[in-house]
């Protein structure tokens, strides 16, 4: 396998069913991009970092496999992930990474050199009724690279046409970055691209729908000119953006959105539309932060 120096896909793995599904998705993505896959597992010591000594003084407890069972368990979880990924596709180069600390913080700190960070929709320890776990939400909001939350269906169905990549765009910097990312994904997978623009997403300003639609058409025309072999379907919808995106995603294999659109507050890391699709999309969702 030929890999690109300095690039990789990273996945956060905790042994949950969701992270196993995410691992399968990440293995496929790494193969498509011809990149190595780093499998990151974060662990927390079973005992406090300090404990009382015989004379009442605080002494450190070494965090190694001979002392802390949490470390041994973490090694076992990571080894399980490596075996699973190797069995899924032996062509992909695998890099194990064991990090001490809270999972969300560890993933955000470690993924800076990655092309993408992949997580499951929720991991171990989450409530059964949760649609999205706290780690997935935190990394989608704060990771410095595109984050894919693997949920819903994504595996190819034999005998059926491959489902398209769906992208939401409203002219915001985040949506332009999302469009660029979605184009690359559609080309890699050899599938059509469905570009969705919700014209109602013009907060507090009358008469901007036509301008948004014009900008949308211009952007898609440029993409089509740059990628003449890519089949692109434009969908300018009158309804709310979250409804339009979820409806389009029902027939897609991946939904790509910007972190926040035109209506988001400047300091918000994730907008309401991004949050809605992360919780309810019927397929994996990639969140791309704009410049």
C-alpha positions in Angstrom: 0.0 0.0 0.0 1.3 3.4 -1.0 0.8 6.0 1.8 1.1 9.8 1.8 3.9 11.0 4.2 2.5 13.0 7.1 -1.1 12.0 6.6 -3.3 9.5 8.3 -6.8 8.6 9.4 -7.3 8.4 13.2 -10.1 6.5 15.0 -11.0 6.6 18.6 -11.8 3.1 19.8 -13.2 1.9 23.1 -14.4 -1.6 22.4 -18.1 -0.7 22.2 -20.3 -1.9 19.4 -20.4 1.6 18.0 -16.6 1.9 17.9 -16.3 -1.5 16.2 -18.7 -0.2 13.4 -16.7 3.0 13.3 -13.4 1.0 13.0 -14.8 -0.9 10.0 -15.7 2.5 8.4 -12.3 3.9 9.2 -10.5 0.9 7.7 -12.4 1.4 4.4 -11.7 5.1 4.4 -8.0 4.6 5.0 -7.9 2.1 2.1 -9.8 4.5 -0.2 -7.4 7.4 0.7 -4.3 5.1 0.7 -3.4 6.3 4.2 -2.3 4.6 7.4 -4.9 4.2 10.1 -4.0 5.2 13.7 -6.2 3.4 16.3 -6.3 5.5 19.5 -7.5 4.2 22.8 -7.6 6.4 25.8 -7.4 5.0 29.3 -7.8 6.3 32.9 -5.9 4.8 35.8 -8.0 2.6 38.1 -6.3 4.2 41.2 -5.6 7.9 42.1 -2.3 9.3 41.0 -1.4 9.8 44.6 -2.0 7.6 47.7 -1.2 8.0 51.3 2.1 6.6 52.5 2.9 4.9 55.8 3.8 8.2 57.4 0.9 10.1 56.0 2.9 11.5 53.0 1.6 11.3 49.5 3.6 9.1 47.1 3.0 8.5 43.4 1.6 5.2 42.1 3.4 4.0 39.0 1.0 3.7 36.0 2.3 0.5 34.3 0.9 -2.9 33.5 2.3 -4.5 36.7 0.5 -2.1 39.0 -2.6 -0.7 37.4 -5.1 -3.2 35.9 -6.7 -0.4 33.9 -3.5 -0.2 31.8 -3.6 -3.9 31.2 -7.2 -3.7 30.1 -6.4 -0.8 27.8 -3.7 -2.8 26.1 -6.1 -5.7 25.6 -8.8 -3.4 24.1 -6.2 -1.9 21.7 -4.9 -5.4 20.7 -8.5 -6.4 20.0 -9.0 -3.4 17.7 -5.8 -4.2 15.8 -6.9 -7.8 15.2 -10.3 -6.7 14.0 -8.8 -4.1 11.7 -6.3 -6.5 10.3 -9.0 -9.0 9.6 -11.1 -6.4 7.9 -8.5 -5.3 5.4 -4.9 -6.5 5.7 -3.8 -3.9 3.1 -4.1 -1.0 5.5 -1.1 0.0 7.6 -2.2 0.2 11.3 -0.6 2.3 14.0 -1.7 1.6 17.6 -1.8 4.6 20.0 -2.5 4.2 23.8 -3.1 7.6 25.5 -3.7 8.2 29.2 -6.5 10.7 30.0 -10.1 11.5 29.2 -11.0 10.2 25.7 -12.3 13.5 24.2 -9.3 15.5 25.3 -6.9 12.7 24.2 -8.4 12.5 20.7 -8.4 16.2 20.2 -4.8 16.6 21.3 -3.6 13.6 19.2 -5.4 14.1 15.9 -3.7 17.3 14.8 -1.8 15.6 12.0 -4.6 13.5 10.8 -6.7 14.1 7.7 -9.8 12.9 9.6 -10.9 11.7 13.1 -13.5 8.9 13.2 -15.6 8.0 16.2 -18.7 6.0 16.9 -22.0 7.7 17.8 -21.6 6.6 21.4 -19.2 4.5 23.4 -19.1 2.5 26.6 -20.6 4.0 29.6 -23.3 5.9 27.8 -27.0 5.7 28.6 -28.9 3.2 26.4 -31.3 5.9 25.1 -28.6 8.3 24.1 -28.5 9.1 20.3 -25.0 10.7 20.6 -22.4 10.2 23.3 -20.5 13.0 25.0 -17.1 12.1 23.6 -18.5 12.1 20.0 -20.1 15.5 20.6 -17.0 17.0 22.1 -14.6 15.9 19.4 -17.1 17.0 16.7 -17.1 20.4 18.3 -13.4 20.9 19.2 -11.2 18.6 17.1 -9.0 20.6 14.6 -9.7 18.2 11.8 -12.8 16.9 10.1 -14.7 14.5 12.4 -16.8 11.6 11.1 -19.4 10.2 13.5 -20.3 6.8 12.3 -24.0 6.0 12.8 -26.8 4.5 10.8 -26.3 2.5 7.7 -23.2 2.8 5.4 -22.2 -0.6 4.2 -22.7 -1.3 0.5 -25.7 -3.5 -0.3 -24.9 -6.2 -3.0 -26.9 -5.7 -6.1 -27.9 -2.1 -5.4 -26.4 1.1 -6.8 -24.0 2.8 -4.4 -25.7 5.6 -2.4 -24.5 9.1 -3.0 -22.5 11.5 -0.7 -24.8 14.3 0.5 -23.5 17.7 1.5 -25.2 20.8 3.0 -24.1 24.2 1.7 -25.3 27.7 2.5 -22.4 29.8 1.4 -20.8 30.0 4.9 -17.0 29.3 5.2 -17.8 26.0 7.0 -20.1 24.9 4.2 -17.5 25.7 1.5 -15.0 23.5 3.4 -17.7 20.8 3.7 -18.4 21.0 0.0 -14.7 20.6 -0.9 -14.5 17.6 1.5 -17.7 16.0 0.1 -16.5 16.3 -3.5 -13.3 14.5 -2.6 -15.3 11.7 -0.9 -17.7 11.3 -3.8 -14.8 11.1 -6.3 -12.9 8.6 -4.0 -16.0 6.4 -3.8 -17.0 6.8 -7.4 -20.6 7.9 -6.4 -22.8 10.9 -7.2 -22.9 14.0 -5.1 -26.1 15.5 -3.8 -25.7 19.1 -2.8 -28.5 20.5 -0.6 -29.2 24.2 0.0 -32.0 25.3 2.3 -33.2 28.7 1.2 -35.0 29.4 4.4 -31.7 29.5 6.2 -31.4 33.3 6.0 -31.9 34.4 9.6 -33.6 37.8 10.1 -33.0 39.0 6.5 -35.7 39.3 3.9 -35.1 38.8 0.2 -31.8 36.9 0.6 -33.1 33.5 -0.6 -32.5 34.4 -4.3 -29.0 35.5 -3.5 -28.3 32.3 -1.6 -29.6 30.2 -4.4 -27.5 32.2 -6.9 -24.4 31.7 -4.9 -25.3 28.0 -4.5 -25.6 27.5 -8.3 -22.3 29.3 -8.9 -20.4 27.1 -6.4 -21.8 23.9 -7.8 -21.1 25.0 -11.4 -17.5 25.5 -10.5 -17.3 22.1 -8.9 -18.9 20.6 -12.0 -16.4 22.3 -14.2 -13.5 21.0 -12.1 -14.9 17.5 -12.0 -16.8 16.9 -15.3 -17.2 13.2 -14.6 -18.8 13.7 -11.2 -22.6 13.4 -11.3 -24.0 16.2 -9.2 -27.6 16.7 -8.1 -28.6 20.2 -6.9 -31.4 20.5 -4.4 -32.5 24.0 -3.4 -35.1 23.4 -0.7 -37.7 25.9 0.7 -37.9 24.1 4.1 -35.7 24.1 7.2 -32.1 23.0 6.6 -32.1 20.2 9.1 -35.3 18.7 7.5 -33.8 19.0 4.0 -30.5 17.4 5.0 -32.1 14.5 6.9 -34.4 13.8 4.0 -31.5 13.7 1.5 -29.4 11.6 3.9 -32.1 8.9 4.0 -30.8 7.9 0.5 -27.1 8.7 1.1 -24.0 6.8 2.5 -22.4 9.9 4.1 -23.7 13.3 5.1 -21.1 16.2 5.2 -21.9 19.5 6.9 -20.0 22.6 8.1 -19.7 23.0 11.8 -22.0 26.1 11.7 -23.8 28.0 9.0 -24.8 31.5 8.3 -27.1 31.8 11.3 -24.6 30.5 14.0 -23.2 32.8 16.7 -19.6 33.6 16.1 -18.4 31.8 19.2 -20.5 28.6 18.7 -18.4 25.6 17.8 -21.4 23.7 16.5 -24.6 25.2 15.0 -28.1 23.9 15.6 -28.2 22.1 12.2 -25.0 20.3 12.8 -26.2 19.2 16.2 -29.5 18.0 14.7 -27.9 15.8 12.0 -25.3 14.4 14.4 -28.2 13.2 16.6 -30.6 12.0 13.9 -28.9 11.3 10.6 -29.5 7.8 9.2 -25.9 7.5 7.9 -22.4 8.6 9.0 -21.9 12.4 9.4 -18.7 14.3 8.8 -18.4 17.8 10.4 -15.9 20.1 8.8 -14.8 23.3 10.4 -14.2 26.3 8.1 -11.2 28.6 8.1 
